[in-house]
Amino acid sequence: MSNLSVSEWKSFLKARIAQEQGEDEDALKTFDKLLRSNPTDPHLHASRSFALERLGRNDEAASSRIASVYSALGANLVGEADNPREWTKGLQGLAKGIEGFEKSGNLSATFVAW
């Protein structure tokens, strides 16, 4: 779950609009700024990853995508849902995605947890 403030959501949505209009560099600056105060937000990591991928910065995009998936795992596996079997399953899926990226260099086809 995202903990962005209303002001941060406004900035995020403006950046997403810019991103959809092909202004990935500008959007990336906003995502990076928002991540400084919200380092585990999966929406920010996912959007950042998409911008990096479109800019041809695939290694950085993969790293951001990994952070996004890991953040989502951590957000979902808390309280009663926090159990070793589910963590292992999620982490194995993430590791498999990393291996797929390393082999193919293709981010979109590898990390389908977008």
Secondary structure as UniProt FT lines:
FT   HELIX           6..20
FT   TURN            21..22
FT   HELIX           24..37
FT   TURN            39..40
FT   HELIX           42..54
FT   TURN            55..56
FT   HELIX           58..76
FT   HELIX           79..81
FT   HELIX           84..104
FT   HELIX           107..110
//
